[in-house]
Amino acid sequence: MPASGLTQSGSTRRWRETRRRHLHRNPWCYVCGGTATEVHHVIQRVDGGTDHDSNLRSLCKPCHQKQTAAQTRQRAAELKHLRLLTRSQQERIAELEQQLGAEPLHPSREW
């Protein structure tokens, strides 16, 4: 199991406990000050981020969705630059942008 306590299939007991402790100590959304219900990794785990408190932020659901969407757009731009996105990944990004009302990463959709 990775040192972070998360498996590829989802949450583990260790992550749920980390999340619970973090929300208990930091109950307010880091962005808007509302009630936090989710924990966000500043540096995504896929990029080497850890579950250490210094890499976690308590967020409300709307702010977490915005943060995640921004990270997804950034990653998509990086992958597009490297020409590594599959057609299904491109379509998924377009779906997420539409759901979140975000400006399209690439309005022309010419990947």
Contacts in CASP RR format, 6 or more apart in sequence:
PFRMAT RR
TARGET T0000
AUTHOR 0000-0000-0000
METHOD contacts of the structure
MODEL  1
MPASGLTQSGSTRRWRETRRRHLHRNPWCYVCGGTATEVHHVIQRVDGGT
DHDSNLRSLCKPCHQKQTAAQTRQRAAELKHLRLLTRSQQERIAELEQQL
GAEPLHPSREW
1 7 0 8 1.000
1 12 0 8 1.000
2 45 0 8 1.000
3 50 0 8 1.000
4 15 0 8 1.000
4 45 0 8 1.000
4 49 0 8 1.000
4 50 0 8 1.000
4 51 0 8 1.000
5 12 0 8 1.000
5 14 0 8 1.000
5 15 0 8 1.000
5 18 0 8 1.000
5 51 0 8 1.000
6 12 0 8 1.000
6 14 0 8 1.000
6 15 0 8 1.000
6 45 0 8 1.000
6 51 0 8 1.000
15 51 0 8 1.000
18 39 0 8 1.000
18 51 0 8 1.000
18 56 0 8 1.000
19 39 0 8 1.000
22 39 0 8 1.000
22 53 0 8 1.000
22 56 0 8 1.000
22 58 0 8 1.000
23 36 0 8 1.000
23 37 0 8 1.000
23 39 0 8 1.000
23 58 0 8 1.000
25 53 0 8 1.000
26 36 0 8 1.000
26 57 0 8 1.000
26 58 0 8 1.000
27 35 0 8 1.000
27 36 0 8 1.000
27 58 0 8 1.000
28 34 0 8 1.000
28 35 0 8 1.000
28 36 0 8 1.000
28 58 0 8 1.000
29 35 0 8 1.000
29 36 0 8 1.000
29 58 0 8 1.000
29 59 0 8 1.000
29 60 0 8 1.000
29 63 0 8 1.000
30 36 0 8 1.000
30 40 0 8 1.000
30 57 0 8 1.000
30 58 0 8 1.000
30 59 0 8 1.000
30 63 0 8 1.000
31 59 0 8 1.000
31 60 0 8 1.000
31 63 0 8 1.000
31 66 0 8 1.000
31 67 0 8 1.000
32 60 0 8 1.000
32 62 0 8 1.000
32 63 0 8 1.000
33 60 0 8 1.000
34 60 0 8 1.000
35 60 0 8 1.000
36 58 0 8 1.000
36 59 0 8 1.000
36 60 0 8 1.000
37 59 0 8 1.000
37 60 0 8 1.000
37 61 0 8 1.000
38 58 0 8 1.000
38 59 0 8 1.000
38 60 0 8 1.000
38 61 0 8 1.000
38 64 0 8 1.000
39 56 0 8 1.000
39 57 0 8 1.000
39 58 0 8 1.000
39 59 0 8 1.000
40 56 0 8 1.000
40 57 0 8 1.000
40 58 0 8 1.000
40 59 0 8 1.000
40 64 0 8 1.000
40 67 0 8 1.000
40 68 0 8 1.000
41 49 0 8 1.000
41 51 0 8 1.000
41 55 0 8 1.000
41 56 0 8 1.000
42 49 0 8 1.000
42 55 0 8 1.000
42 56 0 8 1.000
42 57 0 8 1.000
43 49 0 8 1.000
43 50 0 8 1.000
43 55 0 8 1.000
44 71 0 8 1.000
44 75 0 8 1.000
45 51 0 8 1.000
49 55 0 8 1.000
57 67 0 8 1.000
59 67 0 8 1.000
65 100 0 8 1.000
66 100 0 8 1.000
69 96 0 8 1.000
69 97 0 8 1.000
69 100 0 8 1.000
69 102 0 8 1.000
72 93 0 8 1.000
72 96 0 8 1.000
73 93 0 8 1.000
73 97 0 8 1.000
73 102 0 8 1.000
73 105 0 8 1.000
76 85 0 8 1.000
76 89 0 8 1.000
76 93 0 8 1.000
76 105 0 8 1.000
77 105 0 8 1.000
79 85 0 8 1.000
79 89 0 8 1.000
80 105 0 8 1.000
80 106 0 8 1.000
80 111 0 8 1.000
85 93 0 8 1.000
85 111 0 8 1.000
90 109 0 8 1.000
90 111 0 8 1.000
93 105 0 8 1.000
94 104 0 8 1.000
94 109 0 8 1.000
96 102 0 8 1.000
97 103 0 8 1.000
97 104 0 8 1.000
97 105 0 8 1.000
END
